[in-house]
Amino acid sequence: MDFSADWLNFMQWPAMVATVLAAWLVGSDSESRRAAGFWVFLTSNVLWVLWGLHVGAMALIALQVALAALNIRGVFKTETAQQAKPQADT
């Protein structure tokens, strides 16, 4: 039994869970949850690329690179919006 192959085959399941969780977070009304969602999406992009390299899915890898670029854009836009928001006095 090849442990590394089994581990890499299993990688698709955490990648799928991370993708679904990220989509749920990005759809939230909470700014902090949306911001976290982009980071979870980036994690899922990495997991999908690892799995795609293992199975030779070049189109999947290209898709994940493109989606990662969009998620990085989302991180920057979210952080910029949070910084521009006036802070409430406490």
PDB file with one MODEL, atoms N, CA, C and O in Angstrom:
MODEL        1
ATOM      1  N   MET A   1       0.850  -1.179   0.000  1.00  0.00           N
ATOM      2  CA  MET A   1       0.000   0.000   0.000  1.00  0.00           C
ATOM      3  C   MET A   1       0.894   1.241   0.000  1.00  0.00           C
ATOM      4  O   MET A   1       1.826   1.341   0.798  1.00  0.00           O
ATOM      5  N   ASP A   2       0.609   2.172  -0.888  1.00  0.00           N
ATOM      6  CA  ASP A   2       1.374   3.413  -0.994  1.00  0.00           C
ATOM      7  C   ASP A   2       0.663   4.502  -0.198  1.00  0.00           C
ATOM      8  O   ASP A   2      -0.344   5.059  -0.635  1.00  0.00           O
ATOM      9  N   PHE A   3       1.215   4.793   0.991  1.00  0.00           N
ATOM     10  CA  PHE A   3       0.585   5.769   1.888  1.00  0.00           C
ATOM     11  C   PHE A   3       0.475   7.144   1.246  1.00  0.00           C
ATOM     12  O   PHE A   3      -0.548   7.811   1.401  1.00  0.00           O
ATOM     13  N   SER A   4       1.514   7.587   0.523  1.00  0.00           N
ATOM     14  CA  SER A   4       1.470   8.928  -0.070  1.00  0.00           C
ATOM     15  C   SER A   4       0.365   9.041  -1.114  1.00  0.00           C
ATOM     16  O   SER A   4      -0.302  10.072  -1.202  1.00  0.00           O
ATOM     17  N   ALA A   5       0.168   7.997  -1.901  1.00  0.00           N
ATOM     18  CA  ALA A   5      -0.905   8.018  -2.898  1.00  0.00           C
ATOM     19  C   ALA A   5      -2.267   8.031  -2.219  1.00  0.00           C
ATOM     20  O   ALA A   5      -3.173   8.737  -2.662  1.00  0.00           O
ATOM     21  N   ASP A   6      -2.421   7.254  -1.143  1.00  0.00           N
ATOM     22  CA  ASP A   6      -3.689   7.242  -0.421  1.00  0.00           C
ATOM     23  C   ASP A   6      -3.980   8.616   0.178  1.00  0.00           C
ATOM     24  O   ASP A   6      -5.103   9.116   0.117  1.00  0.00           O
ATOM     25  N   TRP A   7      -2.931   9.214   0.762  1.00  0.00           N
ATOM     26  CA  TRP A   7      -3.085  10.531   1.371  1.00  0.00           C
ATOM     27  C   TRP A   7      -3.470  11.564   0.319  1.00  0.00           C
ATOM     28  O   TRP A   7      -4.348  12.393   0.557  1.00  0.00           O
ATOM     29  N   LEU A   8      -2.823  11.520  -0.837  1.00  0.00           N
ATOM     30  CA  LEU A   8      -3.137  12.480  -1.893  1.00  0.00           C
ATOM     31  C   LEU A   8      -4.513  12.232  -2.500  1.00  0.00           C
ATOM     32  O   LEU A   8      -5.199  13.180  -2.881  1.00  0.00           O
ATOM     33  N   ASN A   9      -4.922  10.972  -2.593  1.00  0.00           N
ATOM     34  CA  ASN A   9      -6.276  10.680  -3.073  1.00  0.00           C
ATOM     35  C   ASN A   9      -7.318  11.231  -2.109  1.00  0.00           C
ATOM     36  O   ASN A   9      -8.369  11.715  -2.530  1.00  0.00           O
ATOM     37  N   PHE A  10      -7.021  11.155  -0.811  1.00  0.00           N
ATOM     38  CA  PHE A  10      -7.942  11.659   0.209  1.00  0.00           C
ATOM     39  C   PHE A  10      -8.052  13.189   0.172  1.00  0.00           C
ATOM     40  O   PHE A  10      -9.052  13.748   0.624  1.00  0.00           O
ATOM     41  N   MET A  11      -7.034  13.864  -0.361  1.00  0.00           N
ATOM     42  CA  MET A  11      -6.955  15.333  -0.372  1.00  0.00           C
ATOM     43  C   MET A  11      -8.187  15.983  -0.996  1.00  0.00           C
ATOM     44  O   MET A  11      -8.532  17.107  -0.633  1.00  0.00           O
ATOM     45  N   GLN A  12      -8.849  15.312  -1.912  1.00  0.00           N
ATOM     46  CA  GLN A  12     -10.002  15.921  -2.565  1.00  0.00           C
ATOM     47  C   GLN A  12     -11.148  16.182  -1.583  1.00  0.00           C
ATOM     48  O   GLN A  12     -11.940  17.100  -1.799  1.00  0.00           O
ATOM     49  N   TRP A  13     -11.251  15.395  -0.515  1.00  0.00           N
ATOM     50  CA  TRP A  13     -12.360  15.564   0.429  1.00  0.00           C
ATOM     51  C   TRP A  13     -12.194  16.803   1.300  1.00  0.00           C
ATOM     52  O   TRP A  13     -13.140  17.583   1.411  1.00  0.00           O
ATOM     53  N   PRO A  14     -11.031  17.024   1.928  1.00  0.00           N
ATOM     54  CA  PRO A  14     -10.870  18.295   2.653  1.00  0.00           C
ATOM     55  C   PRO A  14     -10.956  19.502   1.715  1.00  0.00           C
ATOM     56  O   PRO A  14     -11.441  20.561   2.114  1.00  0.00           O
ATOM     57  N   ALA A  15     -10.492  19.350   0.480  1.00  0.00           N
ATOM     58  CA  ALA A  15     -10.579  20.446  -0.493  1.00  0.00           C
ATOM     59  C   ALA A  15     -12.040  20.784  -0.770  1.00  0.00           C
ATOM     60  O   ALA A  15     -12.408  21.957  -0.840  1.00  0.00           O
ATOM     61  N   MET A  16     -12.865  19.763  -0.926  1.00  0.00           N
ATOM     62  CA  MET A  16     -14.287  19.975  -1.184  1.00  0.00           C
ATOM     63  C   MET A  16     -14.965  20.623   0.013  1.00  0.00           C
ATOM     64  O   MET A  16     -15.756  21.552  -0.152  1.00  0.00           O
ATOM     65  N   VAL A  17     -14.663  20.141   1.223  1.00  0.00           N
ATOM     66  CA  VAL A  17     -15.259  20.716   2.435  1.00  0.00           C
ATOM     67  C   VAL A  17     -14.831  22.177   2.588  1.00  0.00           C
ATOM     68  O   VAL A  17     -15.655  23.031   2.913  1.00  0.00           O
ATOM     69  N   ALA A  18     -13.559  22.467   2.358  1.00  0.00           N
ATOM     70  CA  ALA A  18     -13.068  23.846   2.460  1.00  0.00           C
ATOM     71  C   ALA A  18     -13.758  24.748   1.440  1.00  0.00           C
ATOM     72  O   ALA A  18     -14.089  25.892   1.751  1.00  0.00           O
ATOM     73  N   THR A  19     -13.975  24.249   0.241  1.00  0.00           N
ATOM     74  CA  THR A  19     -14.636  25.052  -0.799  1.00  0.00           C
ATOM     75  C   THR A  19     -16.063  25.388  -0.403  1.00  0.00           C
ATOM     76  O   THR A  19     -16.501  26.528  -0.555  1.00  0.00           O
ATOM     77  N   VAL A  20     -16.789  24.403   0.103  1.00  0.00           N
ATOM     78  CA  VAL A  20     -18.184  24.632   0.515  1.00  0.00           C
ATOM     79  C   VAL A  20     -18.236  25.584   1.710  1.00  0.00           C
ATOM     80  O   VAL A  20     -19.059  26.499   1.742  1.00  0.00           O
ATOM     81  N   LEU A  21     -17.363  25.368   2.687  1.00  0.00           N
ATOM     82  CA  LEU A  21     -17.314  26.253   3.855  1.00  0.00           C
ATOM     83  C   LEU A  21     -16.984  27.683   3.434  1.00  0.00           C
ATOM     84  O   LEU A  21     -17.600  28.633   3.917  1.00  0.00           O
ATOM     85  N   ALA A  22     -16.020  27.833   2.542  1.00  0.00           N
ATOM     86  CA  ALA A  22     -15.626  29.168   2.075  1.00  0.00           C
ATOM     87  C   ALA A  22     -16.785  29.868   1.374  1.00  0.00           C
ATOM     88  O   ALA A  22     -17.014  31.058   1.590  1.00  0.00           O
ATOM     89  N   ALA A  23     -17.513  29.137   0.537  1.00  0.00           N
ATOM     90  CA  ALA A  23     -18.658  29.733  -0.159  1.00  0.00           C
ATOM     91  C   ALA A  23     -19.710  30.200   0.843  1.00  0.00           C
ATOM     92  O   ALA A  23     -20.306  31.263   0.674  1.00  0.00           O
ATOM     93  N   TRP A  24     -19.933  29.409   1.878  1.00  0.00           N
ATOM     94  CA  TRP A  24     -20.887  29.783   2.924  1.00  0.00           C
ATOM     95  C   TRP A  24     -20.419  31.054   3.646  1.00  0.00           C
ATOM     96  O   TRP A  24     -21.211  31.964   3.887  1.00  0.00           O
ATOM     97  N   LEU A  25     -19.132  31.106   3.987  1.00  0.00           N
ATOM     98  CA  LEU A  25     -18.599  32.265   4.694  1.00  0.00           C
ATOM     99  C   LEU A  25     -18.649  33.531   3.844  1.00  0.00           C
ATOM    100  O   LEU A  25     -19.010  34.596   4.343  1.00  0.00           O
ATOM    101  N   VAL A  26     -18.291  33.426   2.569  1.00  0.00           N
ATOM    102  CA  VAL A  26     -18.277  34.591   1.688  1.00  0.00           C
ATOM    103  C   VAL A  26     -19.696  35.129   1.487  1.00  0.00           C
ATOM    104  O   VAL A  26     -19.873  36.319   1.225  1.00  0.00           O
ATOM    105  N   GLY A  27     -20.693  34.276   1.606  1.00  0.00           N
ATOM    106  CA  GLY A  27     -22.078  34.707   1.470  1.00  0.00           C
ATOM    107  C   GLY A  27     -22.675  35.297   2.739  1.00  0.00           C
ATOM    108  O   GLY A  27     -23.860  35.633   2.764  1.00  0.00           O
ATOM    109  N   SER A  28     -21.886  35.428   3.779  1.00  0.00           N
ATOM    110  CA  SER A  28     -22.364  35.922   5.071  1.00  0.00           C
ATOM    111  C   SER A  28     -22.582  37.430   5.058  1.00  0.00           C
ATOM    112  O   SER A  28     -21.963  38.146   4.271  1.00  0.00           O
ATOM    113  N   ASP A  29     -23.454  37.902   5.924  1.00  0.00           N
ATOM    114  CA  ASP A  29     -23.644  39.342   6.121  1.00  0.00           C
ATOM    115  C   ASP A  29     -22.510  39.946   6.949  1.00  0.00           C
ATOM    116  O   ASP A  29     -22.287  41.156   6.911  1.00  0.00           O
ATOM    117  N   SER A  30     -21.803  39.116   7.686  1.00  0.00           N
ATOM    118  CA  SER A  30     -20.717  39.577   8.549  1.00  0.00           C
ATOM    119  C   SER A  30     -19.441  39.823   7.736  1.00  0.00           C
ATOM    120  O   SER A  30     -18.992  38.955   6.987  1.00  0.00           O
ATOM    121  N   GLU A  31     -18.869  41.011   7.897  1.00  0.00           N
ATOM    122  CA  GLU A  31     -17.640  41.336   7.169  1.00  0.00           C
ATOM    123  C   GLU A  31     -16.497  40.408   7.561  1.00  0.00           C
ATOM    124  O   GLU A  31     -15.709  39.996   6.710  1.00  0.00           O
ATOM    125  N   SER A  32     -16.405  40.081   8.839  1.00  0.00           N
ATOM    126  CA  SER A  32     -15.308  39.218   9.289  1.00  0.00           C
ATOM    127  C   SER A  32     -15.455  37.801   8.739  1.00  0.00           C
ATOM    128  O   SER A  32     -14.457  37.157   8.418  1.00  0.00           O
ATOM    129  N   ARG A  33     -16.682  37.316   8.630  1.00  0.00           N
ATOM    130  CA  ARG A  33     -16.892  35.985   8.037  1.00  0.00           C
ATOM    131  C   ARG A  33     -16.567  35.992   6.551  1.00  0.00           C
ATOM    132  O   ARG A  33     -15.983  35.040   6.033  1.00  0.00           O
ATOM    133  N   ARG A  34     -16.951  37.075   5.862  1.00  0.00           N
ATOM    134  CA  ARG A  34     -16.607  37.172   4.435  1.00  0.00           C
ATOM    135  C   ARG A  34     -15.097  37.188   4.252  1.00  0.00           C
ATOM    136  O   ARG A  34     -14.567  36.516   3.367  1.00  0.00           O
ATOM    137  N   ALA A  35     -14.407  37.954   5.085  1.00  0.00           N
ATOM    138  CA  ALA A  35     -12.944  38.011   4.993  1.00  0.00           C
ATOM    139  C   ALA A  35     -12.346  36.632   5.246  1.00  0.00           C
ATOM    140  O   ALA A  35     -11.441  36.208   4.527  1.00  0.00           O
ATOM    141  N   ALA A  36     -12.843  35.933   6.259  1.00  0.00           N
ATOM    142  CA  ALA A  36     -12.354  34.581   6.552  1.00  0.00           C
ATOM    143  C   ALA A  36     -12.635  33.645   5.380  1.00  0.00           C
ATOM    144  O   ALA A  36     -11.840  32.753   5.087  1.00  0.00           O
ATOM    145  N   GLY A  37     -13.760  33.851   4.716  1.00  0.00           N
ATOM    146  CA  GLY A  37     -14.125  33.015   3.579  1.00  0.00           C
ATOM    147  C   GLY A  37     -13.109  33.062   2.460  1.00  0.00           C
ATOM    148  O   GLY A  37     -12.818  32.039   1.841  1.00  0.00           O
ATOM    149  N   PHE A  38     -12.561  34.247   2.192  1.00  0.00           N
ATOM    150  CA  PHE A  38     -11.547  34.343   1.143  1.00  0.00           C
ATOM    151  C   PHE A  38     -10.291  33.562   1.526  1.00  0.00           C
ATOM    152  O   PHE A  38      -9.664  32.936   0.671  1.00  0.00           O
ATOM    153  N   TRP A  39      -9.921  33.599   2.816  1.00  0.00           N
ATOM    154  CA  TRP A  39      -8.745  32.837   3.266  1.00  0.00           C
ATOM    155  C   TRP A  39      -9.010  31.342   3.195  1.00  0.00           C
ATOM    156  O   TRP A  39      -8.117  30.569   2.846  1.00  0.00           O
ATOM    157  N   VAL A  40     -10.228  30.928   3.522  1.00  0.00           N
ATOM    158  CA  VAL A  40     -10.568  29.497   3.405  1.00  0.00           C
ATOM    159  C   VAL A  40     -10.573  29.089   1.938  1.00  0.00           C
ATOM    160  O   VAL A  40     -10.124  27.994   1.597  1.00  0.00           O
ATOM    161  N   PHE A  41     -11.079  29.964   1.067  1.00  0.00           N
ATOM    162  CA  PHE A  41     -11.018  29.679  -0.376  1.00  0.00           C
ATOM    163  C   PHE A  41      -9.569  29.494  -0.827  1.00  0.00           C
ATOM    164  O   PHE A  41      -9.272  28.583  -1.599  1.00  0.00           O
ATOM    165  N   LEU A  42      -8.664  30.356  -0.347  1.00  0.00           N
ATOM    166  CA  LEU A  42      -7.257  30.204  -0.728  1.00  0.00           C
ATOM    167  C   LEU A  42      -6.698  28.872  -0.244  1.00  0.00           C
ATOM    168  O   LEU A  42      -5.905  28.240  -0.942  1.00  0.00           O
ATOM    169  N   THR A  43      -7.101  28.450   0.929  1.00  0.00           N
ATOM    170  CA  THR A  43      -6.683  27.136   1.431  1.00  0.00           C
ATOM    171  C   THR A  43      -7.210  26.038   0.521  1.00  0.00           C
ATOM    172  O   THR A  43      -6.487  25.098   0.192  1.00  0.00           O
ATOM    173  N   SER A  44      -8.471  26.156   0.115  1.00  0.00           N
ATOM    174  CA  SER A  44      -9.039  25.141  -0.780  1.00  0.00           C
ATOM    175  C   SER A  44      -8.325  25.152  -2.131  1.00  0.00           C
ATOM    176  O   SER A  44      -8.136  24.095  -2.733  1.00  0.00           O
ATOM    177  N   ASN A  45      -7.924  26.335  -2.617  1.00  0.00           N
ATOM    178  CA  ASN A  45      -7.177  26.402  -3.877  1.00  0.00           C
ATOM    179  C   ASN A  45      -5.885  25.597  -3.787  1.00  0.00           C
ATOM    180  O   ASN A  45      -5.541  24.857  -4.709  1.00  0.00           O
ATOM    181  N   VAL A  46      -5.176  25.744  -2.674  1.00  0.00           N
ATOM    182  CA  VAL A  46      -3.928  25.001  -2.481  1.00  0.00           C
ATOM    183  C   VAL A  46      -4.205  23.493  -2.444  1.00  0.00           C
ATOM    184  O   VAL A  46      -3.494  22.711  -3.075  1.00  0.00           O
ATOM    185  N   LEU A  47      -5.232  23.096  -1.708  1.00  0.00           N
ATOM    186  CA  LEU A  47      -5.562  21.669  -1.614  1.00  0.00           C
ATOM    187  C   LEU A  47      -5.930  21.090  -2.981  1.00  0.00           C
ATOM    188  O   LEU A  47      -5.503  19.989  -3.331  1.00  0.00           O
ATOM    189  N   TRP A  48      -6.726  21.842  -3.751  1.00  0.00           N
ATOM    190  CA  TRP A  48      -7.107  21.361  -5.077  1.00  0.00           C
ATOM    191  C   TRP A  48      -5.904  21.262  -6.014  1.00  0.00           C
ATOM    192  O   TRP A  48      -5.816  20.333  -6.816  1.00  0.00           O
ATOM    193  N   VAL A  49      -4.987  22.208  -5.915  1.00  0.00           N
ATOM    194  CA  VAL A  49      -3.785  22.147  -6.760  1.00  0.00           C
ATOM    195  C   VAL A  49      -2.964  20.912  -6.398  1.00  0.00           C
ATOM    196  O   VAL A  49      -2.483  20.207  -7.285  1.00  0.00           O
ATOM    197  N   LEU A  50      -2.798  20.647  -5.102  1.00  0.00           N
ATOM    198  CA  LEU A  50      -2.053  19.449  -4.686  1.00  0.00           C
ATOM    199  C   LEU A  50      -2.700  18.183  -5.243  1.00  0.00           C
ATOM    200  O   LEU A  50      -2.016  17.306  -5.770  1.00  0.00           O
ATOM    201  N   TRP A  51      -4.009  18.101  -5.122  1.00  0.00           N
ATOM    202  CA  TRP A  51      -4.703  16.921  -5.638  1.00  0.00           C
ATOM    203  C   TRP A  51      -4.617  16.878  -7.159  1.00  0.00           C
ATOM    204  O   TRP A  51      -4.411  15.810  -7.735  1.00  0.00           O
ATOM    205  N   GLY A  52      -4.772  18.031  -7.818  1.00  0.00           N
ATOM    206  CA  GLY A  52      -4.691  18.086  -9.273  1.00  0.00           C
ATOM    207  C   GLY A  52      -3.330  17.669  -9.799  1.00  0.00           C
ATOM    208  O   GLY A  52      -3.239  17.013 -10.837  1.00  0.00           O
ATOM    209  N   LEU A  53      -2.262  18.045  -9.088  1.00  0.00           N
ATOM    210  CA  LEU A  53      -0.921  17.596  -9.489  1.00  0.00           C
ATOM    211  C   LEU A  53      -0.808  16.078  -9.377  1.00  0.00           C
ATOM    212  O   LEU A  53      -0.205  15.423 -10.227  1.00  0.00           O
ATOM    213  N   HIS A  54      -1.395  15.532  -8.319  1.00  0.00           N
ATOM    214  CA  HIS A  54      -1.335  14.082  -8.093  1.00  0.00           C
ATOM    215  C   HIS A  54      -2.027  13.305  -9.214  1.00  0.00           C
ATOM    216  O   HIS A  54      -1.530  12.269  -9.654  1.00  0.00           O
ATOM    217  N   VAL A  55      -3.174  13.808  -9.673  1.00  0.00           N
ATOM    218  CA  VAL A  55      -3.937  13.071 -10.695  1.00  0.00           C
ATOM    219  C   VAL A  55      -3.696  13.596 -12.111  1.00  0.00           C
ATOM    220  O   VAL A  55      -4.244  13.060 -13.073  1.00  0.00           O
ATOM    221  N   GLY A  56      -2.883  14.637 -12.239  1.00  0.00           N
ATOM    222  CA  GLY A  56      -2.579  15.171 -13.567  1.00  0.00           C
ATOM    223  C   GLY A  56      -3.711  15.973 -14.182  1.00  0.00           C
ATOM    224  O   GLY A  56      -3.871  15.988 -15.403  1.00  0.00           O
ATOM    225  N   ALA A  57      -4.500  16.640 -13.347  1.00  0.00           N
ATOM    226  CA  ALA A  57      -5.645  17.421 -13.826  1.00  0.00           C
ATOM    227  C   ALA A  57      -5.212  18.863 -14.087  1.00  0.00           C
ATOM    228  O   ALA A  57      -5.401  19.744 -13.249  1.00  0.00           O
ATOM    229  N   MET A  58      -4.634  19.082 -15.250  1.00  0.00           N
ATOM    230  CA  MET A  58      -4.074  20.391 -15.572  1.00  0.00           C
ATOM    231  C   MET A  58      -5.143  21.485 -15.657  1.00  0.00           C
ATOM    232  O   MET A  58      -4.890  22.616 -15.243  1.00  0.00           O
ATOM    233  N   ALA A  59      -6.315  21.177 -16.178  1.00  0.00           N
ATOM    234  CA  ALA A  59      -7.382  22.178 -16.258  1.00  0.00           C
ATOM    235  C   ALA A  59      -7.832  22.587 -14.853  1.00  0.00           C
ATOM    236  O   ALA A  59      -8.107  23.762 -14.609  1.00  0.00           O
ATOM    237  N   LEU A  60      -7.908  21.634 -13.939  1.00  0.00           N
ATOM    238  CA  LEU A  60      -8.273  21.938 -12.563  1.00  0.00           C
ATOM    239  C   LEU A  60      -7.221  22.844 -11.917  1.00  0.00           C
ATOM    240  O   LEU A  60      -7.563  23.786 -11.203  1.00  0.00           O
ATOM    241  N   ILE A  61      -5.962  22.561 -12.167  1.00  0.00           N
ATOM    242  CA  ILE A  61      -4.883  23.380 -11.615  1.00  0.00           C
ATOM    243  C   ILE A  61      -4.975  24.803 -12.175  1.00  0.00           C
ATOM    244  O   ILE A  61      -4.851  25.769 -11.423  1.00  0.00           O
ATOM    245  N   ALA A  62      -5.187  24.940 -13.474  1.00  0.00           N
ATOM    246  CA  ALA A  62      -5.322  26.267 -14.080  1.00  0.00           C
ATOM    247  C   ALA A  62      -6.518  27.015 -13.493  1.00  0.00           C
ATOM    248  O   ALA A  62      -6.433  28.212 -13.219  1.00  0.00           O
ATOM    249  N   LEU A  63      -7.623  26.314 -13.303  1.00  0.00           N
ATOM    250  CA  LEU A  63      -8.807  26.920 -12.694  1.00  0.00           C
ATOM    251  C   LEU A  63      -8.499  27.402 -11.285  1.00  0.00           C
ATOM    252  O   LEU A  63      -8.888  28.510 -10.914  1.00  0.00           O
ATOM    253  N   GLN A  64      -7.817  26.599 -10.506  1.00  0.00           N
ATOM    254  CA  GLN A  64      -7.512  26.975  -9.122  1.00  0.00           C
ATOM    255  C   GLN A  64      -6.563  28.159  -9.049  1.00  0.00           C
ATOM    256  O   GLN A  64      -6.684  28.990  -8.149  1.00  0.00           O
ATOM    257  N   VAL A  65      -5.626  28.250  -9.973  1.00  0.00           N
ATOM    258  CA  VAL A  65      -4.726  29.411 -10.021  1.00  0.00           C
ATOM    259  C   VAL A  65      -5.538  30.675 -10.327  1.00  0.00           C
ATOM    260  O   VAL A  65      -5.332  31.715  -9.701  1.00  0.00           O
ATOM    261  N   ALA A  66      -6.458  30.582 -11.288  1.00  0.00           N
ATOM    262  CA  ALA A  66      -7.302  31.730 -11.623  1.00  0.00           C
ATOM    263  C   ALA A  66      -8.200  32.105 -10.443  1.00  0.00           C
ATOM    264  O   ALA A  66      -8.345  33.284 -10.122  1.00  0.00           O
ATOM    265  N   LEU A  67      -8.795  31.111  -9.805  1.00  0.00           N
ATOM    266  CA  LEU A  67      -9.658  31.386  -8.653  1.00  0.00           C
ATOM    267  C   LEU A  67      -8.857  31.944  -7.485  1.00  0.00           C
ATOM    268  O   LEU A  67      -9.349  32.804  -6.756  1.00  0.00           O
ATOM    269  N   ALA A  68      -7.637  31.471  -7.299  1.00  0.00           N
ATOM    270  CA  ALA A  68      -6.782  32.006  -6.231  1.00  0.00           C
ATOM    271  C   ALA A  68      -6.512  33.494  -6.471  1.00  0.00           C
ATOM    272  O   ALA A  68      -6.508  34.285  -5.527  1.00  0.00           O
ATOM    273  N   ALA A  69      -6.288  33.871  -7.721  1.00  0.00           N
ATOM    274  CA  ALA A  69      -6.068  35.288  -8.033  1.00  0.00           C
ATOM    275  C   ALA A  69      -7.306  36.108  -7.658  1.00  0.00           C
ATOM    276  O   ALA A  69      -7.184  37.200  -7.102  1.00  0.00           O
ATOM    277  N   LEU A  70      -8.485  35.586  -7.961  1.00  0.00           N
ATOM    278  CA  LEU A  70      -9.722  36.285  -7.589  1.00  0.00           C
ATOM    279  C   LEU A  70      -9.892  36.337  -6.073  1.00  0.00           C
ATOM    280  O   LEU A  70     -10.364  37.338  -5.534  1.00  0.00           O
ATOM    281  N   ASN A  71      -9.511  35.266  -5.389  1.00  0.00           N
ATOM    282  CA  ASN A  71      -9.626  35.243  -3.927  1.00  0.00           C
ATOM    283  C   ASN A  71      -8.631  36.201  -3.277  1.00  0.00           C
ATOM    284  O   ASN A  71      -8.943  36.827  -2.264  1.00  0.00           O
ATOM    285  N   ILE A  72      -7.446  36.315  -3.850  1.00  0.00           N
ATOM    286  CA  ILE A  72      -6.471  37.296  -3.346  1.00  0.00           C
ATOM    287  C   ILE A  72      -7.036  38.697  -3.527  1.00  0.00           C
ATOM    288  O   ILE A  72      -6.908  39.542  -2.641  1.00  0.00           O
ATOM    289  N   ARG A  73      -7.652  38.938  -4.659  1.00  0.00           N
ATOM    290  CA  ARG A  73      -8.318  40.232  -4.896  1.00  0.00           C
ATOM    291  C   ARG A  73      -9.396  40.461  -3.842  1.00  0.00           C
ATOM    292  O   ARG A  73      -9.524  41.567  -3.318  1.00  0.00           O
ATOM    293  N   GLY A  74     -10.167  39.429  -3.530  1.00  0.00           N
ATOM    294  CA  GLY A  74     -11.208  39.536  -2.503  1.00  0.00           C
ATOM    295  C   GLY A  74     -10.637  39.855  -1.132  1.00  0.00           C
ATOM    296  O   GLY A  74     -11.219  40.644  -0.387  1.00  0.00           O
ATOM    297  N   VAL A  75      -9.503  39.251  -0.790  1.00  0.00           N
ATOM    298  CA  VAL A  75      -8.849  39.534   0.491  1.00  0.00           C
ATOM    299  C   VAL A  75      -8.479  41.014   0.546  1.00  0.00           C
ATOM    300  O   VAL A  75      -8.775  41.691   1.530  1.00  0.00           O
ATOM    301  N   PHE A  76      -7.831  41.520  -0.508  1.00  0.00           N
ATOM    302  CA  PHE A  76      -7.401  42.921  -0.507  1.00  0.00           C
ATOM    303  C   PHE A  76      -8.586  43.884  -0.486  1.00  0.00           C
ATOM    304  O   PHE A  76      -8.555  44.886   0.228  1.00  0.00           O
ATOM    305  N   LYS A  77      -9.619  43.590  -1.254  1.00  0.00           N
ATOM    306  CA  LYS A  77     -10.788  44.471  -1.269  1.00  0.00           C
ATOM    307  C   LYS A  77     -11.484  44.473   0.089  1.00  0.00           C
ATOM    308  O   LYS A  77     -11.937  45.520   0.549  1.00  0.00           O
ATOM    309  N   THR A  78     -11.571  43.324   0.725  1.00  0.00           N
ATOM    310  CA  THR A  78     -12.218  43.237   2.037  1.00  0.00           C
ATOM    311  C   THR A  78     -11.410  43.986   3.088  1.00  0.00           C
ATOM    312  O   THR A  78     -11.968  44.732   3.892  1.00  0.00           O
ATOM    313  N   GLU A  79     -10.095  43.785   3.079  1.00  0.00           N
ATOM    314  CA  GLU A  79      -9.247  44.477   4.051  1.00  0.00           C
ATOM    315  C   GLU A  79      -9.265  45.981   3.831  1.00  0.00           C
ATOM    316  O   GLU A  79      -9.277  46.748   4.794  1.00  0.00           O
ATOM    317  N   THR A  80      -9.267  46.411   2.574  1.00  0.00           N
ATOM    318  CA  THR A  80      -9.317  47.837   2.260  1.00  0.00           C
ATOM    319  C   THR A  80     -10.634  48.441   2.736  1.00  0.00           C
ATOM    320  O   THR A  80     -10.653  49.537   3.296  1.00  0.00           O
ATOM    321  N   ALA A  81     -11.725  47.730   2.515  1.00  0.00           N
ATOM    322  CA  ALA A  81     -13.038  48.218   2.951  1.00  0.00           C
ATOM    323  C   ALA A  81     -13.107  48.303   4.474  1.00  0.00           C
ATOM    324  O   ALA A  81     -13.682  49.247   5.015  1.00  0.00           O
ATOM    325  N   GLN A  82     -12.529  47.330   5.164  1.00  0.00           N
ATOM    326  CA  GLN A  82     -12.551  47.350   6.624  1.00  0.00           C
ATOM    327  C   GLN A  82     -11.702  48.496   7.164  1.00  0.00           C
ATOM    328  O   GLN A  82     -12.062  49.107   8.170  1.00  0.00           O
ATOM    329  N   GLN A  83     -10.582  48.797   6.511  1.00  0.00           N
ATOM    330  CA  GLN A  83      -9.713  49.880   6.961  1.00  0.00           C
ATOM    331  C   GLN A  83     -10.336  51.239   6.690  1.00  0.00           C
ATOM    332  O   GLN A  83     -10.114  52.179   7.455  1.00  0.00           O
ATOM    333  N   ALA A  84     -11.107  51.364   5.621  1.00  0.00           N
ATOM    334  CA  ALA A  84     -11.721  52.636   5.248  1.00  0.00           C
ATOM    335  C   ALA A  84     -12.947  52.938   6.101  1.00  0.00           C
ATOM    336  O   ALA A  84     -13.383  54.087   6.171  1.00  0.00           O
ATOM    337  N   LYS A  85     -13.500  51.937   6.740  1.00  0.00           N
ATOM    338  CA  LYS A  85     -14.692  52.114   7.554  1.00  0.00           C
ATOM    339  C   LYS A  85     -14.343  52.933   8.804  1.00  0.00           C
ATOM    340  O   LYS A  85     -13.362  52.634   9.486  1.00  0.00           O
ATOM    341  N   PRO A  86     -15.135  53.955   9.102  1.00  0.00           N
ATOM    342  CA  PRO A  86     -14.860  54.739  10.307  1.00  0.00           C
ATOM    343  C   PRO A  86     -15.002  53.865  11.559  1.00  0.00           C
ATOM    344  O   PRO A  86     -15.938  53.076  11.681  1.00  0.00           O
ATOM    345  N   GLN A  87     -14.067  54.024  12.467  1.00  0.00           N
ATOM    346  CA  GLN A  87     -14.088  53.264  13.714  1.00  0.00           C
ATOM    347  C   GLN A  87     -15.008  53.940  14.720  1.00  0.00           C
ATOM    348  O   GLN A  87     -14.980  55.160  14.888  1.00  0.00           O
ATOM    349  N   ALA A  88     -15.824  53.130  15.386  1.00  0.00           N
ATOM    350  CA  ALA A  88     -16.727  53.665  16.412  1.00  0.00           C
ATOM    351  C   ALA A  88     -15.926  53.968  17.675  1.00  0.00           C
ATOM    352  O   ALA A  88     -15.026  53.215  18.047  1.00  0.00           O
ATOM    353  N   ASP A  89     -16.260  55.067  18.319  1.00  0.00           N
ATOM    354  CA  ASP A  89     -15.609  55.407  19.589  1.00  0.00           C
ATOM    355  C   ASP A  89     -16.129  54.485  20.680  1.00  0.00           C
ATOM    356  O   ASP A  89     -17.328  54.222  20.769  1.00  0.00           O
ATOM    357  N   THR A  90     -15.223  54.003  21.498  1.00  0.00           N
ATOM    358  CA  THR A  90     -15.662  53.133  22.601  1.00  0.00           C
ATOM    359  C   THR A  90     -15.384  53.778  23.935  1.00  0.00           C
ATOM    360  O   THR A  90     -15.685  53.196  24.977  1.00  0.00           O
TER     361      THR A  90
ENDMDL
END
